Amino acid sequence: MILRRIVFFLALVLGVVASQVPEFAQQYRQRLGGAVDELNRIIREFDADAARMQMDRDTGLGRLLANPDIFVRQRGEQIRDDAARAARLELQLQSYQEAGPFWRLATFARSYEPEIARRAAQNFEPAVPVTTEGLVTTVIGFLVGWLGGRAAIAPIQRRRRIRTERA
């Protein structure tokens, strides 16, 4: 009897933990959007600086990357990397916007940015799951915990039953 209560409690805990997955993914998407906005701001400033010198981005980057000064060259590499990262993150953000409720979780699992996910985890605030996505993941988490716990205690219960039958 006590084992069943333990399994039920663990299933509840797993259900609560699973309910937070959609919320974490949502908070990750917010951070992703902020990262895209900030990278685009940096790139716009670079583009504006290049335009003031009658250059486009590629010409400005070319001049920075060809500069003999290591500091200037590294700045060019940083801008180039920021532009590539912004494009990659924008595609990820667009895929979230195009995905349906449950596909967003699959998209997150498949293509999250580790640094953004780590920062989202550091500041994560749990929330009550009121979306269909949140409620379904809660039920799935509970069922996984309950079925897994039942499977784990089955051998113990079987031994007890055999001992009781022999007595």
C-alpha positions in Angstrom: 0.0 0.0 0.0 2.8 2.4 0.9 4.5 1.7 -2.4 1.4 2.6 -4.4 1.3 6.0 -2.5 5.0 6.6 -3.3 4.3 5.8 -7.0 1.3 8.1 -7.0 3.4 10.9 -5.4 6.2 10.4 -7.9 3.7 10.4 -10.7 2.3 13.8 -9.5 5.8 15.2 -9.2 6.7 14.1 -12.7 3.4 15.5 -14.0 4.2 18.9 -12.4 7.7 18.8 -13.9 6.4 17.9 -17.3 3.8 20.7 -17.2 6.7 23.2 -17.1 8.2 22.1 -20.4 5.9 24.3 -22.5 6.5 27.2 -20.2 10.2 26.8 -20.4 10.0 26.6 -24.2 7.9 29.8 -24.2 10.4 31.6 -22.0 13.2 30.4 -24.3 11.3 31.8 -27.3 11.1 35.2 -25.5 14.8 35.2 -24.9 15.4 34.1 -28.5 13.4 37.0 -29.7 15.4 39.4 -27.5 18.6 37.9 -28.8 17.5 38.4 -32.4 16.4 42.0 -31.7 19.8 42.8 -30.1 21.8 41.2 -32.9 19.8 43.0 -35.5 20.4 46.3 -33.6 24.1 45.7 -33.7 24.0 44.9 -37.4 21.8 47.9 -38.3 24.4 50.1 -36.5 27.2 48.6 -38.5 25.2 48.9 -41.8 24.5 52.6 -40.9 28.2 53.2 -40.2 29.1 51.6 -43.5 26.5 53.6 -45.4 27.9 56.8 -44.0 31.1 55.8 -45.7 29.3 55.0 -49.0 29.7 51.2 -48.5 27.4 48.3 -48.1 27.8 45.6 -45.4 29.9 43.3 -47.5 32.3 46.0 -48.5 32.6 47.3 -44.9 33.2 43.7 -43.6 35.8 43.2 -46.3 37.7 46.2 -45.3 37.7 45.2 -41.6 38.7 41.6 -42.4 41.6 42.8 -44.6 42.9 45.3 -42.1 46.4 44.5 -40.8 45.3 45.6 -37.3 44.3 42.4 -35.3 41.8 44.4 -33.2 40.0 45.8 -36.3 40.1 42.3 -38.0 38.5 40.7 -34.9 35.8 43.3 -34.9 35.0 42.4 -38.6 34.9 38.7 -37.6 32.6 39.5 -34.8 30.2 41.5 -37.0 30.3 38.7 -39.6 29.5 36.0 -36.9 26.8 38.2 -35.4 25.1 38.5 -38.8 25.3 34.8 -39.4 23.9 34.0 -35.9 21.1 36.6 -36.3 20.1 34.9 -39.6 20.2 31.4 -37.9 18.2 32.6 -34.9 15.6 34.4 -37.1 15.0 31.1 -39.0 14.5 29.3 -35.6 12.1 32.0 -34.4 10.2 31.8 -37.7 9.9 28.0 -37.4 8.4 28.5 -33.9 5.9 31.0 -35.2 4.9 28.6 -38.0 4.6 25.6 -35.8 1.4 24.5 -34.0 1.2 24.1 -30.2 2.8 20.7 -29.9 5.2 21.1 -32.8 6.7 24.1 -31.0 8.0 21.6 -28.4 9.5 19.4 -31.0 11.1 22.4 -32.7 12.6 23.5 -29.4 13.9 20.0 -28.7 15.4 19.8 -32.2 17.0 23.2 -32.6 17.5 25.1 -29.4 20.5 27.4 -29.0 22.4 26.1 -25.9 23.5 29.5 -24.6 20.0 30.9 -24.8 18.5 27.8 -23.2 21.0 28.0 -20.4 20.2 31.6 -19.7 16.5 30.9 -19.9 17.0 28.1 -17.3 18.9 30.4 -15.0 15.9 32.8 -14.9 13.1 30.3 -15.4 9.9 31.0 -13.4 7.4 28.1 -13.2 3.8 28.8 -14.3 0.5 27.1 -14.0 -0.2 25.1 -17.2 -3.4 26.5 -18.6 -2.8 25.9 -22.3 -3.7 22.6 -24.0 0.0 22.0 -24.5 0.6 22.4 -20.8 -2.3 20.2 -19.7 -1.4 17.4 -22.1 2.3 17.4 -21.0 1.1 17.3 -17.4 -1.0 14.2 -18.1 1.8 12.6 -20.1 4.3 13.2 -17.3 1.9 11.8 -14.7 1.2 8.7 -16.8 4.9 8.1 -17.5 5.6 8.5 -13.8 2.7 6.3 -12.7 3.4 3.5 -15.3 7.1 3.6 -14.6 6.6 3.5 -10.9 4.1 0.6 -11.2 6.6 -1.3 -13.3 9.3 -0.6 -10.8 7.3 -1.9 -7.8 5.7 -4.9 -9.6 8.6 -7.3 -8.7 8.3 -6.3 -5.0 4.6 -6.8 -5.0 4.9 -10.1 -6.8 7.4 -11.4 -4.2 5.0 -10.3 -1.4 2.1 -12.0 -3.0 4.1 -15.3 -3.4 5.2 -15.1 0.2 1.6 -14.5 1.3 0.3 -17.4 -0.8 2.9 -19.8 0.7 2.1 -18.9 4.3 
